[in-house]
């Protein structure tokens, strides 16, 4: 038996419960992982608020890092090879807020030695989302990019993935996030009243691309005012505004986005291994305190990535 956090009914952090579950042995093409850290993402509790009661209980958590405890017959992990005792990370999985789980080997990769377990457990959901918005907007060398929410997990990954392209990035954040934006290569600008005018002053030659990682009306309104080509505006959070304004929105459940995100996992791991993609972790919590950690995550101001440590 192992401890696992689930949502037994629709709701946010307040409905989460820890239950005992059996861990099934791995079959062909599967791996069992003893979890050393479980990543935490806004999507974890966002997806537990659906009204369809038939989907519950829902096991929480899409990415983990840990140690291989068992492998199915004739099985190797996605990055090749694999053996009991290997340090690995896994994404996209289901039910990662747990002590141990069995997952498809195709979603398991060798963990870079440069990342500790909490960092590795938080690399790929934010990293693949960042890669996806860059793909959609076609951001490249001579572009000037306006990045809303640049100090958040996805924003920080966008900054790092754009840096080798030579793209100029103007990143919105609170004053508290200014140093983070600058650290990863962006030019900080405060969000709030007058944002459009401040951006125009900072980029008199115009903005080519806008990436929205926060989903506010301000982010969409300013993006529409500054970017002529709506196909080069993208949001990961403003679903209703995107539909109304004809602006692309990306999400991991979309077939094209899912296929792309799965295809870039190894590339992002290689960047992290080379020291070119960092994962700032603000805080870790014992697995038993998942509800408290989720409350901090839902506050919108965790100060960086969070991880659960069994």
PLY file of the C-alpha trace (Angstrom):
ply
format ascii 1.0
element vertex 310
property float x
property float y
property float z
element edge 309
property int vertex1
property int vertex2
end_header
0.00 0.00 0.00
1.08 3.57 -0.62
-0.27 7.00 0.26
-1.80 8.97 -2.62
-3.62 12.30 -2.75
-6.93 12.42 -4.61
-9.88 14.72 -5.14
-12.94 12.61 -4.17
-15.36 15.25 -5.50
-15.19 18.53 -7.44
-13.33 21.32 -5.68
-9.95 22.86 -5.08
-7.42 22.22 -2.31
-10.11 21.96 0.36
-11.44 18.65 -1.01
-8.10 16.84 -1.29
-7.72 13.62 0.69
-4.86 11.21 1.32
-5.84 7.58 0.79
-4.12 4.19 0.77
-3.82 2.53 -2.64
-2.19 -0.59 -3.99
0.72 -0.16 -6.37
0.36 -2.68 -9.16
3.53 -4.37 -10.41
4.81 -3.13 -13.77
3.88 -5.04 -16.89
5.67 -4.91 -20.25
6.44 -1.30 -21.13
5.93 -0.08 -17.56
8.13 1.14 -14.71
7.48 1.50 -10.98
9.01 4.59 -9.37
9.62 5.29 -5.70
8.84 8.99 -5.61
11.42 11.30 -4.08
9.60 14.49 -5.15
6.29 15.30 -6.81
5.97 18.47 -8.87
3.17 20.93 -8.21
1.43 22.93 -10.93
-1.70 25.12 -11.07
-3.22 22.52 -13.41
-3.14 19.96 -10.59
-6.08 21.48 -8.72
-7.58 23.36 -11.66
-8.58 20.05 -13.18
-10.35 18.92 -10.00
-13.02 21.61 -10.27
-15.01 20.06 -13.10
-18.65 19.39 -12.37
-18.80 15.91 -13.95
-19.03 13.72 -10.88
-18.45 10.55 -12.90
-14.76 11.44 -13.23
-14.10 11.25 -9.49
-12.09 10.35 -7.54
-9.24 12.00 -9.45
-5.62 11.21 -8.55
-3.50 14.38 -8.45
-0.09 15.15 -9.96
1.39 15.09 -13.47
5.14 14.88 -12.87
7.50 13.18 -10.45
11.15 12.40 -9.87
12.45 9.39 -8.02
14.16 6.02 -8.22
13.19 3.01 -10.31
12.02 0.25 -7.96
10.81 -2.25 -10.59
10.71 -2.65 -14.37
8.40 -4.68 -16.51
9.80 -7.43 -18.75
11.52 -6.36 -21.97
11.20 -2.69 -21.00
13.42 0.34 -21.34
12.71 3.94 -20.42
12.20 6.73 -22.96
15.79 7.95 -22.74
17.10 4.40 -23.25
18.08 1.54 -20.96
17.00 1.76 -17.37
17.50 -0.41 -14.31
16.30 -0.73 -10.74
18.00 1.97 -8.68
18.26 4.51 -11.51
17.28 8.10 -10.77
14.53 9.21 -13.15
11.84 11.79 -13.79
8.46 11.16 -15.35
5.92 13.31 -17.22
3.03 13.04 -18.28
1.76 10.76 -15.51
-1.41 10.53 -13.45
-1.45 10.49 -9.66
2.04 11.77 -8.96
1.28 13.06 -5.46
2.14 9.71 -3.97
4.90 7.58 -2.48
5.15 5.10 -5.34
3.46 4.59 -8.70
3.61 2.50 -11.85
3.73 4.45 -15.11
4.36 3.90 -18.84
8.08 3.61 -19.50
7.61 5.92 -22.51
7.07 8.78 -20.02
10.18 8.06 -17.92
13.58 9.67 -18.51
16.97 9.55 -16.83
17.28 12.41 -14.33
20.09 14.87 -15.01
22.64 14.89 -12.20
22.54 18.69 -12.31
18.98 18.72 -10.94
17.93 17.59 -7.48
14.68 15.67 -7.12
12.37 18.68 -6.45
13.83 20.52 -9.46
13.57 17.48 -11.73
9.97 16.91 -10.63
9.10 20.43 -11.79
10.97 20.60 -15.09
8.67 19.32 -17.77
5.12 20.60 -17.36
6.28 24.23 -17.27
9.09 23.56 -19.73
6.96 21.91 -22.39
4.30 24.60 -22.01
6.96 27.25 -22.58
8.28 25.44 -25.64
4.74 25.19 -26.98
4.01 28.93 -26.79
7.31 29.66 -28.51
6.33 27.24 -31.27
2.91 28.82 -31.75
4.18 32.41 -31.88
7.16 31.57 -34.10
9.39 33.80 -31.96
12.86 34.12 -33.46
16.03 36.17 -33.47
14.99 39.70 -34.41
11.66 39.67 -32.57
10.73 41.73 -29.56
8.52 39.68 -27.25
6.16 40.92 -24.54
5.91 38.19 -21.91
3.11 38.56 -19.36
3.85 36.77 -16.09
7.57 36.50 -16.76
8.54 35.62 -13.17
6.21 32.60 -12.95
7.25 29.03 -13.68
6.26 29.04 -17.35
7.55 32.58 -17.83
10.96 31.71 -16.40
11.21 28.73 -18.74
10.17 30.90 -21.71
12.91 33.40 -20.85
15.55 30.67 -20.73
14.41 28.96 -23.92
14.31 32.25 -25.84
17.74 33.42 -24.66
19.79 31.35 -27.15
17.66 32.73 -30.01
18.77 36.29 -29.31
15.19 37.46 -28.86
14.55 40.63 -26.88
12.03 39.90 -24.11
10.16 42.49 -22.09
8.65 40.68 -19.11
5.84 41.84 -16.85
5.94 41.00 -13.15
5.46 42.61 -9.77
8.38 44.47 -8.27
9.08 41.37 -6.20
9.64 39.40 -9.41
11.85 41.99 -11.11
15.14 40.35 -10.17
13.89 36.98 -11.41
12.99 38.44 -14.81
16.39 40.09 -15.12
18.26 37.02 -13.91
16.92 34.96 -16.80
17.55 37.55 -19.49
14.38 39.63 -19.62
13.80 43.36 -19.28
11.45 43.85 -16.35
8.38 46.05 -16.55
5.66 46.37 -13.92
2.16 45.29 -14.82
-0.82 47.45 -13.88
-2.31 50.75 -15.00
-0.43 52.33 -17.89
1.23 49.10 -19.01
0.64 49.73 -22.72
2.25 53.17 -22.58
5.24 51.87 -20.61
5.80 49.11 -23.15
5.59 51.58 -26.04
8.20 53.77 -24.34
10.49 50.78 -23.83
9.99 49.39 -27.36
9.32 52.31 -29.72
9.90 50.06 -32.74
7.02 47.84 -31.69
6.23 44.39 -30.27
6.27 41.37 -32.58
5.05 38.65 -30.22
2.98 38.57 -27.02
2.89 35.56 -24.69
0.31 35.55 -21.89
1.04 33.32 -18.91
-1.42 34.98 -16.50
-4.80 35.16 -18.25
-5.81 38.66 -17.18
-7.84 41.07 -19.30
-4.93 43.50 -19.06
-2.58 40.99 -20.64
-4.94 40.31 -23.54
-5.92 43.96 -24.06
-2.32 45.20 -24.12
-1.26 42.35 -26.39
-4.02 43.14 -28.87
-3.08 46.83 -28.82
0.60 46.19 -29.47
0.81 43.14 -31.76
-0.57 43.52 -35.27
-0.62 39.81 -36.16
-3.04 38.03 -33.81
-1.55 34.66 -34.74
1.59 35.80 -32.87
-0.31 36.35 -29.63
-0.82 33.29 -27.44
-2.33 32.62 -24.04
-2.20 29.63 -21.72
-4.93 30.87 -19.38
-7.48 33.26 -20.95
-9.73 30.74 -22.68
-12.82 32.91 -23.08
-10.92 35.98 -24.26
-8.89 33.89 -26.70
-12.06 32.51 -28.29
-13.69 35.92 -28.47
-10.67 37.71 -29.93
-9.38 35.03 -32.29
-6.16 34.61 -30.31
-4.44 31.19 -30.10
-4.65 29.37 -26.80
-2.57 26.30 -26.04
-3.19 23.53 -23.53
-1.78 20.10 -22.86
-5.08 18.41 -23.72
-5.06 19.74 -27.29
-3.87 16.96 -29.63
-1.32 19.12 -31.48
0.05 20.60 -28.27
0.18 17.22 -26.55
2.13 15.65 -29.40
4.56 18.56 -29.53
5.08 18.67 -25.78
5.77 14.96 -25.65
8.28 15.32 -28.49
10.39 17.98 -26.74
10.76 16.32 -23.34
14.21 14.87 -23.99
15.47 18.13 -25.52
14.46 20.05 -22.41
16.08 17.46 -20.16
19.27 17.78 -22.19
19.18 21.58 -21.78
18.81 21.16 -18.03
21.68 18.66 -17.95
23.85 21.22 -19.76
22.97 23.93 -17.24
20.95 25.91 -19.77
17.53 25.40 -18.15
17.12 25.99 -14.43
14.09 25.22 -12.26
13.79 27.65 -9.34
12.12 25.85 -6.42
10.75 28.12 -3.73
9.72 25.53 -1.16
9.20 21.86 -0.49
6.52 20.27 1.69
6.19 16.79 3.20
3.72 14.74 1.19
1.42 14.68 4.22
1.06 18.48 3.91
-0.15 18.44 0.31
-3.35 20.31 1.14
-1.42 23.19 2.72
0.99 23.23 -0.23
-1.93 23.31 -2.65
-3.41 26.30 -0.81
-0.15 28.18 -1.32
-0.11 27.15 -4.98
-3.66 28.43 -5.45
-2.78 31.77 -3.88
-0.98 32.64 -7.11
2.12 33.83 -5.25
4.21 30.81 -4.29
7.46 32.62 -5.19
8.64 29.78 -7.41
7.98 26.10 -7.92
6.72 23.89 -5.08
7.36 20.20 -4.53
5.99 17.46 -2.31
8.58 15.19 -0.72
7.38 11.76 0.50
0 1
1 2
2 3
3 4
4 5
5 6
6 7
7 8
8 9
9 10
10 11
11 12
12 13
13 14
14 15
15 16
16 17
17 18
18 19
19 20
20 21
21 22
22 23
23 24
24 25
25 26
26 27
27 28
28 29
29 30
30 31
31 32
32 33
33 34
34 35
35 36
36 37
37 38
38 39
39 40
40 41
41 42
42 43
43 44
44 45
45 46
46 47
47 48
48 49
49 50
50 51
51 52
52 53
53 54
54 55
55 56
56 57
57 58
58 59
59 60
60 61
61 62
62 63
63 64
64 65
65 66
66 67
67 68
68 69
69 70
70 71
71 72
72 73
73 74
74 75
75 76
76 77
77 78
78 79
79 80
80 81
81 82
82 83
83 84
84 85
85 86
86 87
87 88
88 89
89 90
90 91
91 92
92 93
93 94
94 95
95 96
96 97
97 98
98 99
99 100
100 101
101 102
102 103
103 104
104 105
105 106
106 107
107 108
108 109
109 110
110 111
111 112
112 113
113 114
114 115
115 116
116 117
117 118
118 119
119 120
120 121
121 122
122 123
123 124
124 125
125 126
126 127
127 128
128 129
129 130
130 131
131 132
132 133
133 134
134 135
135 136
136 137
137 138
138 139
139 140
140 141
141 142
142 143
143 144
144 145
145 146
146 147
147 148
148 149
149 150
150 151
151 152
152 153
153 154
154 155
155 156
156 157
157 158
158 159
159 160
160 161
161 162
162 163
163 164
164 165
165 166
166 167
167 168
168 169
169 170
170 171
171 172
172 173
173 174
174 175
175 176
176 177
177 178
178 179
179 180
180 181
181 182
182 183
183 184
184 185
185 186
186 187
187 188
188 189
189 190
190 191
191 192
192 193
193 194
194 195
195 196
196 197
197 198
198 199
199 200
200 201
201 202
202 203
203 204
204 205
205 206
206 207
207 208
208 209
209 210
210 211
211 212
212 213
213 214
214 215
215 216
216 217
217 218
218 219
219 220
220 221
221 222
222 223
223 224
224 225
225 226
226 227
227 228
228 229
229 230
230 231
231 232
232 233
233 234
234 235
235 236
236 237
237 238
238 239
239 240
240 241
241 242
242 243
243 244
244 245
245 246
246 247
247 248
248 249
249 250
250 251
251 252
252 253
253 254
254 255
255 256
256 257
257 258
258 259
259 260
260 261
261 262
262 263
263 264
264 265
265 266
266 267
267 268
268 269
269 270
270 271
271 272
272 273
273 274
274 275
275 276
276 277
277 278
278 279
279 280
280 281
281 282
282 283
283 284
284 285
285 286
286 287
287 288
288 289
289 290
290 291
291 292
292 293
293 294
294 295
295 296
296 297
297 298
298 299
299 300
300 301
301 302
302 303
303 304
304 305
305 306
306 307
307 308
308 309
